[in-house]
């Protein structure tokens, strides 16, 4: 329970370390029933990602268009410098995205990369975070200029972004903020949930299920504790569909409290203290572990990875889950944040417990 509370407090206070989703959640065409490579038979190498002079280079989230065109985003103690890298099939290189702001999460659709985060400003000693969205079309980085007259430029970092098509892009963030792009304009909304005073409130994960957003949010108060919410609906019409308030009276995890994942197999998952699959209106626990789950990739129903704390790397082959202990032993105790695979190659990103803190990418093929 203490580990759960510490995890959520860090999520609230240091949003740069939020777990991030991969591009594969946005309608990737499922791989047909071809022979995929068993990760236990792959040859694995390790790449280190480190921005010179940075105390922390902590990469969190893949956005992969192919095994030779992968982005990873995260936190750099140097601000935007060293916070985004690209793999071209041979090496990882820093990306200077040449726009203002800090990116928390990235997603991709139709070979376009979209990022969400914030722009920080300080006026007379008062620091404020404003919502921020950028787009990269493969050659040009564009900062999205929201219409000031509609009050869309707003206080509060965006913590998550997802896209089903170029005409259906959603992001969410602090204090219930939700924004939506319909192909021609951006709309802003706020999801209000009854709350007690002095309560932190953030929407930190959003995904599209059957074209509609499904959102994960939380509230935190030192006395009240942490409560996780599942919210669905559409603009100006939101419903809390489920919630979880762990504690002495509710010790059992009933929902994924960390993030959502839309598999290439078409199924919807949530994960955190355990892995859940959504089926016929019910979240079913399909995998439990002592290690907190920070990332996953479901390529097919017989090809699923989960990664997480204390070096967790687990693989499901359609029959049983297998901890890849030999691979875990390569770097004991690493904190793995995300995984991506096309069935031929696998990429796993995580942190090293070193000073300075660096990121690593395990690459199997």
C-alpha positions in Angstrom: 0.0 0.0 0.0 2.9 2.4 0.9 4.5 1.7 -2.5 1.2 2.5 -4.2 0.8 5.8 -2.4 4.4 6.8 -3.1 3.9 6.0 -6.8 0.9 8.2 -7.1 2.3 11.1 -5.2 5.3 11.1 -7.5 2.9 11.0 -10.5 1.2 14.2 -9.2 4.3 16.1 -8.2 6.7 15.1 -11.0 4.5 14.7 -14.1 7.7 14.4 -16.3 8.0 10.9 -15.0 4.5 9.8 -16.1 4.3 6.7 -18.0 3.7 7.1 -21.7 1.8 5.3 -24.4 3.2 4.1 -27.8 1.9 4.9 -31.3 0.7 1.3 -31.7 -2.4 2.1 -29.8 -4.0 4.2 -32.5 -5.4 1.7 -35.0 -2.4 -0.2 -36.2 -3.5 -3.0 -38.6 -3.0 -6.3 -36.7 -0.3 -8.6 -37.9 -1.8 -11.7 -39.5 -1.1 -15.2 -38.1 2.4 -15.3 -39.3 5.3 -16.9 -37.4 6.7 -14.3 -35.0 10.1 -14.5 -33.4 10.2 -15.9 -29.8 11.9 -13.2 -27.6 13.6 -16.0 -25.7 15.5 -16.9 -28.9 16.5 -13.3 -29.9 19.9 -11.8 -29.6 19.7 -8.8 -27.3 21.9 -5.6 -27.3 21.8 -2.6 -25.0 21.9 1.1 -26.0 22.5 4.0 -23.6 20.7 7.3 -24.0 22.3 10.2 -22.1 22.3 13.9 -22.8 25.8 15.3 -21.9 25.8 17.3 -18.7 22.3 16.2 -17.7 21.7 14.9 -14.2 18.7 12.9 -15.5 17.9 11.6 -19.0 14.8 9.5 -18.3 13.1 8.2 -21.4 9.5 6.9 -20.9 7.5 6.3 -24.0 8.0 4.9 -27.5 6.2 6.1 -30.6 7.1 3.6 -33.3 6.2 3.8 -37.0 8.5 0.9 -37.8 11.5 -0.8 -36.3 13.6 1.7 -38.2 11.6 4.8 -37.3 11.1 5.0 -33.5 10.8 8.0 -31.2 11.2 8.0 -27.4 10.3 10.9 -25.2 10.9 11.6 -21.5 12.4 13.9 -18.9 15.7 15.7 -19.2 17.1 17.8 -16.4 18.2 20.2 -19.1 14.6 21.0 -20.1 13.6 20.3 -23.7 17.3 19.5 -24.5 17.7 15.7 -24.3 14.0 15.0 -23.9 13.3 13.4 -27.3 15.4 10.9 -29.3 15.0 9.1 -32.6 16.1 5.6 -33.8 16.8 5.3 -37.5 17.5 1.6 -37.5 21.1 2.0 -36.6 21.5 4.5 -33.7 19.6 6.8 -31.3 20.0 10.5 -31.9 18.7 13.5 -30.0 15.9 15.4 -31.7 15.8 19.2 -31.4 12.1 19.8 -32.0 12.8 23.6 -32.1 9.5 24.7 -30.5 8.8 26.1 -27.1 7.6 23.9 -24.3 8.2 20.5 -22.6 6.6 17.3 -24.0 5.1 14.7 -21.6 3.6 12.3 -24.1 3.7 11.5 -27.8 1.5 9.6 -30.2 1.4 9.0 -33.9 -1.1 8.8 -36.7 -0.5 8.5 -40.5 3.2 9.1 -40.1 2.6 12.3 -38.1 4.0 12.7 -34.6 1.9 14.6 -32.0 3.2 15.7 -28.6 1.5 17.2 -25.6 2.9 19.0 -22.6 3.2 22.5 -21.3 4.9 25.9 -21.8 6.2 27.4 -18.6 6.2 31.2 -18.0 7.3 33.3 -15.1 5.8 36.8 -14.5 6.8 38.8 -11.4 8.0 35.6 -9.7 4.8 33.7 -10.4 5.4 30.5 -12.5 2.5 29.2 -14.6 2.2 26.2 -16.9 0.1 26.6 -20.1 -1.2 23.7 -22.3 1.0 22.9 -25.3 0.6 20.7 -28.4 3.1 20.2 -31.2 3.0 18.3 -34.5 5.8 16.8 -36.7 5.0 15.8 -40.3 8.4 14.3 -41.0 10.1 17.5 -41.9 8.6 20.4 -40.0 7.8 20.9 -36.3 4.7 23.0 -35.8 3.5 24.5 -32.6 -0.3 24.5 -32.5 -1.6 28.0 -32.0 -4.9 27.8 -30.1 -7.5 30.5 -30.6 -7.1 32.9 -27.7 -10.6 34.4 -28.2 -12.1 31.0 -27.3 -10.0 30.7 -24.2 -8.4 27.5 -25.4 -5.0 28.7 -24.3 -5.3 27.6 -20.7 -3.5 27.1 -17.5 -2.5 23.5 -16.9 -0.2 20.9 -18.4 -1.5 18.3 -20.8 -0.4 14.9 -19.5 -1.7 12.6 -22.2 -2.5 12.6 -25.9 -4.0 10.0 -28.3 -5.2 9.9 -31.9 -7.5 7.7 -33.9 -7.2 9.7 -37.1 -6.1 13.2 -38.2 -9.7 14.2 -37.5 -10.0 12.7 -34.0 -7.2 13.7 -31.6 -7.7 14.1 -27.9 -5.5 15.2 -24.9 -6.1 15.7 -21.2 -4.4 17.1 -18.2 -4.5 19.0 -15.0 -7.7 20.0 -13.2 -9.9 18.0 -15.5 -8.8 19.6 -18.7 -9.7 17.9 -22.0 -9.1 19.2 -25.5 -10.3 17.7 -28.8 -9.4 18.3 -32.5 -12.0 17.3 -35.0 -10.0 18.0 -38.2 -10.8 21.7 -38.4 -10.7 23.2 -34.9 -9.8 22.5 -31.3 -12.5 22.4 -28.6 -11.8 22.7 -24.9 -13.8 21.0 -22.1 -13.4 20.5 -18.3 -14.5 17.3 -16.5 -15.7 18.3 -13.1 -15.8 15.7 -10.3 -17.0 16.5 -6.8 -13.9 17.0 -4.6 -12.9 18.0 -1.1 -10.8 21.1 -0.5 -7.0 20.9 -1.0 -7.3 17.9 -3.3 -5.0 17.4 -6.3 -6.9 16.5 -9.5 -5.4 15.3 -12.8 -6.5 13.4 -15.9 -3.3 11.6 -16.8 -4.2 8.9 -19.4 -6.6 9.0 -22.4 -7.3 6.5 -25.1 -9.9 6.0 -27.8 -12.2 3.0 -27.6 -14.6 2.7 -30.5 -13.9 6.3 -31.4 -14.8 7.7 -28.0 -12.3 8.7 -25.3 -11.7 6.7 -22.1 -9.9 8.7 -19.5 -8.0 7.7 -16.3 -7.9 10.4 -13.6 -7.0 10.6 -9.9 -7.6 12.8 -6.9 -5.2 12.9 -4.0 -5.4 14.4 -0.5 -3.1 13.6 2.4 -6.0 12.6 4.6 -8.4 11.2 1.9 -5.7 9.3 0.1 -5.8 8.5 -3.6 -8.8 7.6 -5.7 -8.5 6.5 -9.4 -11.4 7.3 -11.8 -12.4 5.9 -15.2 -14.3 8.4 -17.2 -15.9 8.1 -20.6 -18.2 10.1 -22.8 -17.7 13.0 -25.2 -17.6 16.8 -25.2 -19.8 18.3 -22.5 -21.2 14.8 -21.6 -18.9 12.8 -19.3 -19.7 9.9 -17.0 -17.6 8.3 -14.3 -17.9 4.6 -15.1 -15.7 3.1 -12.4 -13.4 4.1 -9.5 -11.0 2.6 -7.1 -9.9 3.8 -3.7 -7.3 1.4 -2.3 -6.8 1.4 1.5 -7.3 -0.8 4.5 -11.0 -1.2 3.7 -10.3 -1.8 0.0 -7.1 -3.7 -0.3 -7.8 -5.5 -3.6 -6.8 -3.8 -6.9 -9.9 -4.0 -9.2 -8.7 -1.7 -12.0 -5.5 -0.8 -13.8 -4.4 2.5 -12.1 -1.4 3.4 -14.2 -2.4 3.6 -17.9 -4.5 2.2 -20.8 -3.3 0.3 -23.8 -5.2 -0.5 -27.1 -3.6 -3.6 -28.5 -3.0 -4.3 -32.2 -5.2 -7.3 -31.5 -8.1 -4.8 -31.0 -8.4 -5.4 -27.3 -8.4 -2.8 -24.5 -6.2 -3.2 -21.5 -5.4 -1.3 -18.3 -2.5 -1.9 -16.0 -0.7 -0.9 -12.8 -0.5 -3.2 -9.8 -1.9 -5.9 -12.2 -2.9 -6.3 -15.9 -6.6 -6.1 -16.8 -8.4 -6.9 -20.1 -11.7 -5.3 -21.0 -14.4 -7.8 -22.2 -18.2 -7.4 -22.4 -18.2 -4.5 -20.0 -16.0 -6.1 -17.4 -12.3 -5.5 -16.5 -10.8 -9.0 -15.9 -7.4 -9.5 -14.2 -5.3 -11.5 -16.6 -1.9 -11.1 -15.0 -0.6 -10.3 -11.5 2.9 -9.6 -10.3 4.7 -8.1 -7.4 6.3 -5.6 -9.7 4.3 -2.5 -10.7 3.6 -2.5 -14.4 4.6 0.6 -16.3 4.3 -0.4 -20.0 2.9 -3.0 -22.3 2.5 -4.0 -25.9 -0.2 -6.5 -27.2 0.7 -7.3 -30.7 -1.5 -10.4 -30.9 -3.4 -12.4 -28.3 -0.4 -14.8 -28.3 2.3 -12.1 -28.3 2.1 -9.7 -25.3 4.8 -8.0 -23.3 4.6 -6.2 -20.0 7.5 -4.3 -18.3 7.9 -2.4 -15.1 9.6 -2.0 -11.8 12.6 -3.9 -10.5 13.5 -5.2 -14.0 10.1 -6.7 -14.8 10.0 -8.1 -18.4 7.2 -10.7 -18.9 6.0 -12.3 -22.1 2.7 -14.1 -22.9 2.8 -16.7 -25.8 -0.9 -17.5 -25.8 -0.5 -20.3 -23.2 1.3 -18.9 -20.2 3.2 -15.9 -18.9 7.0 -16.2 -18.6 9.4 -13.9 -16.8 12.4 -13.4 -19.1 14.8 -13.8 -16.2 17.9 -14.1 -18.4 17.1 -10.8 -20.1 16.2 -9.2 -16.7 19.6 -10.3 -15.3 21.5 -8.3 -18.0 20.7 -5.1 -16.0 19.4 -6.1 -12.5 16.9 -3.7 -10.9 16.3 -1.5 -13.9 13.0 0.4 -14.1 11.4 -0.3 -17.4 8.9 2.1 -18.7 7.7 1.0 -22.2 8.0 -1.7 -24.8 7.3 -1.9 -28.5 7.5 -4.8 -30.9 6.5 -5.8 -34.5 7.0 -9.5 -33.8 10.4 -9.5 -35.4 12.2 -7.0 -33.2 11.6 -5.8 -29.6 12.6 -2.5 -27.9 12.4 -1.9 -24.2 13.2 1.4 -22.6 14.0 2.1 -19.0 16.2 3.9 -16.4 19.4 3.0 -14.7 19.9 3.6 -11.0 23.1 5.6 -11.5 24.4 9.1 -11.0 23.8 10.7 -13.4 20.7 8.8 -14.3 20.7 7.5 -17.8 18.3 5.6 -20.0 18.8 2.3 -21.7 17.1 0.6 -24.6 17.1 -3.2 -24.8 16.9 -4.3 -28.4 16.1 -7.9 -29.4 16.1 -9.3 -32.9 
